[in-house]
């Protein structure tokens, strides 16, 4: 004997529940697919960054038509910075190698940075000037060309500035703090153990050691002398001999021309048009690695959010892993 059918309202409820279950299953599949696609994209970006497929300057490219080659040096000069020696050297080589380059402009807006990285760039500019004697290279200063930025600029044939640019800061600095007074007030005892008499060199938690201070001053003086020699070598007789020039002071662009730190007033467009005689400008500045830019913008939150989504998808739970 057949069982009686449920009332119409019960059938409607069952149908709705079944449809709801199907809808949830479909959404779960969609989310699972999306998470997998995001994971694949993330893995691809990691591989692309590892193999250098993204953001690597093409050192062998050749443009069409005569032009002025531009390389931008922006921000702090450092190993991990956008203005690292590796990136600047690759861009400069690319600019000089292009057969249509009539002149290279290094546009600088930098407060300085690592003397080692600045030295590498300076050396490479000098090498390229010898290798490509027919291609002049000029520095064009925007707002700031100080310290390591100026160290790089003096390697070029001429330096152009705006009248309000800030130029100079030919000096070396090493800074730190001393916390011994605060430690005494708080009753904090410093305990440190070394193998080597001077291993605690410039320890901010220990009283200042006169011998360490003297050694640091000698190192700074040595690096400063190297900086002064590079400036004198680059600027030659154009530079006005004055102890003030090498004191670490900065000057306006207008005053820097008078002192021989720079050659003339002029912008990128002016130099390309009037000096290089190739008004068309081609930018050879290396593009920032896409993965690096993504990391800078989102920091660790991108990976953390993706990881949390993957964990929740795998466990079916909304529990946070913080």
C-alpha positions as CSV (number, residue, x, y, z in Angstrom):
1,X,0.0,0.0,0.0
2,X,1.4,3.4,-1.1
3,X,2.1,5.9,1.6
4,X,0.1,9.1,1.4
5,X,1.8,12.1,-0.1
6,X,2.7,15.0,2.3
7,X,0.5,18.0,2.3
8,X,1.3,20.7,-0.3
9,X,2.9,23.0,2.2
10,X,5.3,20.3,3.4
11,X,6.3,19.6,-0.2
12,X,7.0,23.3,-0.7
13,X,9.2,23.4,2.4
14,X,11.1,20.3,1.3
15,X,11.7,21.8,-2.2
16,X,12.9,25.0,-0.7
17,X,15.3,23.2,1.6
18,X,16.6,21.1,-1.3
19,X,17.1,24.2,-3.5
20,X,18.8,25.9,-0.6
21,X,21.2,23.0,-0.2
22,X,22.0,23.0,-3.9
23,X,22.6,26.8,-3.8
24,X,25.0,26.5,-0.9
25,X,26.9,23.6,-2.6
26,X,27.2,25.7,-5.7
27,X,28.5,28.7,-3.8
28,X,31.0,26.5,-1.9
29,X,32.3,25.1,-5.3
30,X,32.6,28.7,-6.6
31,X,34.5,29.8,-3.5
32,X,36.8,26.8,-3.7
33,X,37.5,27.5,-7.4
34,X,38.2,31.2,-6.6
35,X,40.6,30.3,-3.8
36,X,42.5,27.8,-6.0
37,X,42.8,30.4,-8.7
38,X,44.1,33.0,-6.2
39,X,46.6,30.5,-4.9
40,X,47.8,29.7,-8.5
41,X,48.1,33.5,-9.2
42,X,50.1,33.9,-6.0
43,X,52.4,31.0,-6.8
44,X,52.9,32.4,-10.3
45,X,53.9,35.8,-9.0
46,X,56.4,34.1,-6.7
47,X,57.9,32.2,-9.6
48,X,57.9,35.2,-11.8
49,X,59.7,37.2,-9.1
50,X,62.2,34.4,-8.5
51,X,63.1,34.0,-12.2
52,X,63.0,37.8,-12.9
53,X,60.2,37.6,-15.5
54,X,58.5,40.7,-14.1
55,X,60.0,44.1,-13.8
56,X,63.5,43.2,-15.2
57,X,64.9,45.9,-17.5
58,X,65.6,44.7,-21.0
59,X,69.2,45.6,-21.4
60,X,69.2,44.7,-25.1
61,X,66.2,46.6,-26.3
62,X,66.6,49.0,-29.2
63,X,64.2,51.9,-29.8
64,X,63.1,53.6,-33.0
65,X,64.3,57.1,-33.7
66,X,66.9,59.4,-32.2
67,X,66.3,60.3,-28.7
68,X,67.6,61.4,-25.3
69,X,67.7,58.5,-22.9
70,X,66.4,59.1,-19.4
71,X,67.3,57.2,-16.2
72,X,65.6,58.3,-13.0
73,X,67.4,58.1,-9.6
74,X,64.8,58.7,-7.0
75,X,64.8,58.3,-3.2
76,X,67.4,56.8,-0.9
77,X,70.3,54.9,-2.5
78,X,70.6,51.5,-1.0
79,X,70.9,47.8,-1.7
80,X,67.1,47.1,-1.4
81,X,66.0,50.5,-2.7
82,X,64.6,51.4,-6.0
83,X,67.8,53.4,-6.5
84,X,70.1,50.5,-5.8
85,X,73.4,50.2,-7.8
86,X,72.2,47.0,-9.5
87,X,69.0,48.7,-10.9
88,X,70.7,51.9,-11.8
89,X,73.7,50.2,-13.5
90,X,71.3,48.0,-15.5
91,X,69.3,51.0,-16.7
92,X,72.4,53.0,-17.6
93,X,73.8,50.2,-19.6
94,X,70.5,49.8,-21.4
95,X,70.4,53.5,-22.2
96,X,74.0,53.6,-23.5
97,X,73.7,50.4,-25.6
98,X,70.7,51.7,-27.5
99,X,72.0,52.7,-31.0
100,X,69.5,55.6,-31.2
101,X,70.6,57.2,-27.9
102,X,72.1,60.7,-28.6
103,X,72.7,61.5,-24.9
104,X,71.8,60.1,-21.5
105,X,70.2,62.2,-18.7
106,X,70.4,60.9,-15.1
107,X,67.6,62.8,-13.4
108,X,68.3,62.9,-9.6
109,X,66.0,63.5,-6.7
110,X,67.8,61.9,-3.8
111,X,68.9,62.7,-0.2
112,X,71.8,60.2,-0.6
113,X,72.2,56.9,1.1
114,X,74.9,54.1,1.0
115,X,78.3,55.4,0.0
116,X,79.1,52.0,-1.3
117,X,76.1,51.9,-3.6
118,X,76.7,55.4,-4.8
119,X,80.3,54.5,-5.5
120,X,79.3,51.6,-7.6
121,X,77.0,53.9,-9.7
122,X,79.7,56.5,-10.0
123,X,82.3,54.0,-11.2
124,X,79.9,52.6,-13.8
125,X,79.1,56.0,-15.2
126,X,82.8,56.7,-15.6
127,X,83.3,53.3,-17.3
128,X,80.4,53.9,-19.7
129,X,81.7,57.4,-20.6
130,X,85.0,55.7,-21.7
131,X,83.2,52.9,-23.5
132,X,80.8,55.2,-25.3
133,X,82.8,58.5,-25.9
134,X,80.3,59.8,-28.4
135,X,77.4,59.7,-26.0
136,X,77.4,62.5,-23.4
137,X,75.8,61.9,-20.0
138,X,74.3,64.7,-17.9
139,X,72.8,65.0,-14.4
140,X,69.6,67.0,-14.0
141,X,68.7,67.8,-10.4
142,X,65.1,68.1,-9.3
143,X,64.4,69.1,-5.7
144,X,67.4,67.4,-4.0
145,X,70.8,66.1,-4.9
146,X,72.6,65.6,-1.6
147,X,75.3,63.4,-0.2
148,X,75.3,60.1,-2.1
149,X,73.1,61.6,-4.8
150,X,75.7,64.2,-5.4
151,X,78.4,61.5,-5.3
152,X,76.7,60.0,-8.3
153,X,76.1,63.3,-10.1
154,X,79.8,64.3,-10.2
155,X,80.5,61.3,-12.5
156,X,78.5,62.9,-15.3
157,X,79.8,65.4,-17.9
158,X,77.7,68.3,-16.6
159,X,75.2,68.9,-13.8
160,X,72.0,71.0,-14.4
161,X,69.9,72.3,-11.6
162,X,66.8,74.4,-10.9
163,X,67.5,77.6,-9.1
164,X,65.7,76.3,-6.0
165,X,67.2,72.8,-6.0
166,X,69.2,71.8,-2.9
167,X,72.7,70.6,-3.7
168,X,75.7,69.5,-1.7
169,X,75.9,67.9,1.7
170,X,79.4,66.6,1.0
171,X,79.9,64.9,4.3
172,X,79.5,61.7,6.2
173,X,77.4,61.0,9.3
174,X,77.1,58.2,11.8
175,X,74.4,58.5,14.4
176,X,73.1,56.7,17.5
177,X,71.8,57.1,21.0
178,X,73.1,56.6,24.5
179,X,70.7,55.0,27.0
180,X,72.9,54.6,30.1
181,X,71.2,57.5,31.9
182,X,67.8,56.2,31.4
183,X,68.9,52.7,32.4
184,X,70.3,54.0,35.7
185,X,67.0,55.8,36.5
186,X,65.0,52.7,35.7
187,X,67.4,50.4,37.6
188,X,68.2,48.4,34.5
189,X,71.6,46.5,34.5
190,X,73.3,45.9,31.2
191,X,74.8,42.4,30.8
192,X,76.9,41.7,27.7
193,X,79.6,39.2,27.0
194,X,82.0,39.4,24.1
195,X,85.0,37.6,22.6
196,X,87.1,40.4,21.3
197,X,87.9,43.6,23.1
198,X,86.0,45.9,20.8
199,X,83.1,43.7,19.8
200,X,80.7,46.0,21.7
201,X,81.8,48.9,19.5
202,X,79.4,51.9,19.9
203,X,77.0,49.9,22.1
204,X,74.2,52.4,22.9
205,X,73.6,50.6,26.3
206,X,77.2,51.1,27.5
207,X,79.0,54.3,28.5
208,X,80.8,56.0,25.6
209,X,84.2,54.5,25.1
210,X,86.8,57.2,24.1
211,X,88.8,54.7,22.0
212,X,85.6,53.7,20.1
213,X,84.7,57.3,19.5
214,X,88.2,58.0,18.1
215,X,88.1,55.0,15.8
216,X,84.6,56.0,14.5
217,X,85.8,59.5,13.8
218,X,88.8,58.1,11.9
219,X,86.5,55.9,9.7
220,X,84.2,58.9,9.0
221,X,87.2,61.1,8.1
222,X,88.5,58.4,5.7
223,X,85.1,58.0,4.0
224,X,84.8,61.8,3.8
225,X,88.2,62.1,2.2
226,X,87.1,59.6,-0.4
227,X,84.0,61.6,-1.1
228,X,86.0,64.9,-1.4
229,X,88.4,63.2,-3.8
230,X,85.6,61.9,-6.0
231,X,84.0,65.4,-6.1
232,X,87.3,67.1,-7.0
233,X,88.0,64.4,-9.7
234,X,84.5,64.9,-11.2
235,X,84.3,68.7,-11.0
236,X,88.0,69.5,-11.6
237,X,88.8,73.2,-12.1
238,X,85.1,74.1,-12.2
239,X,84.9,73.7,-8.4
240,X,85.8,76.7,-6.2
241,X,88.3,75.6,-3.5
242,X,86.8,76.3,-0.1
243,X,86.6,74.3,3.1
244,X,83.0,75.3,3.4
245,X,82.1,73.3,0.3
246,X,83.1,70.1,2.0
247,X,81.6,70.9,5.4
248,X,78.3,69.1,4.8
249,X,76.3,72.2,4.0
250,X,73.7,72.4,1.2
251,X,73.1,75.2,-1.2
252,X,70.4,76.3,-3.6
253,X,70.8,75.4,-7.2
254,X,71.6,79.0,-8.1
255,X,74.4,79.2,-5.5
256,X,75.7,75.8,-6.4
257,X,76.4,77.0,-10.0
258,X,78.4,79.9,-8.6
259,X,80.4,77.5,-6.4
260,X,81.1,75.2,-9.3
261,X,79.1,72.3,-7.7
262,X,76.8,72.5,-10.8
263,X,77.2,73.9,-14.3
264,X,74.0,75.6,-15.2
265,X,70.2,76.0,-14.7
266,X,68.2,73.6,-16.8
267,X,65.4,71.0,-16.7
268,X,65.1,67.6,-18.4
269,X,63.3,69.0,-21.4
270,X,65.8,71.9,-21.7
271,X,68.8,69.5,-21.7
272,X,67.2,67.2,-24.2
273,X,66.2,70.0,-26.5
274,X,69.0,72.4,-26.3
275,X,72.0,70.4,-25.1
276,X,71.6,66.9,-26.5
277,X,69.6,68.2,-29.5
278,X,67.2,65.2,-29.3
279,X,63.9,66.5,-28.0
280,X,62.3,63.0,-27.9
281,X,62.8,61.4,-24.5
282,X,62.8,57.7,-23.9
283,X,62.6,56.5,-20.3
284,X,65.0,53.6,-19.5
285,X,64.3,53.6,-15.8
286,X,63.7,50.1,-14.6
287,X,60.1,49.4,-13.7
288,X,59.5,48.4,-10.2
289,X,59.1,44.6,-9.8
290,X,55.3,44.0,-9.7
291,X,55.6,41.5,-6.9
292,X,57.7,43.9,-4.9
293,X,55.2,46.7,-5.4
294,X,52.4,44.4,-4.3
295,X,54.3,43.5,-1.2
296,X,55.0,47.1,-0.3
297,X,51.4,48.1,-0.7
298,X,49.8,45.3,1.1
299,X,52.7,44.1,3.3
300,X,52.1,40.8,5.0
301,X,48.3,41.3,5.1
302,X,48.0,39.9,1.5
303,X,49.6,36.6,2.3
304,X,47.9,36.5,5.7
305,X,44.4,37.0,4.3
306,X,45.0,34.5,1.5
307,X,46.4,32.0,4.0
308,X,43.4,32.5,6.3
309,X,41.0,32.0,3.4
310,X,42.7,28.8,2.4
311,X,42.6,27.5,6.0
312,X,38.9,28.3,6.3
313,X,38.2,26.7,3.0
314,X,40.0,23.5,4.0
315,X,38.5,23.3,7.5
316,X,35.1,24.7,6.8
317,X,35.5,26.9,9.8
318,X,35.6,30.6,10.3
319,X,38.2,30.5,13.2
320,X,40.9,33.1,12.9
321,X,44.6,32.0,13.1
322,X,45.7,35.2,14.8
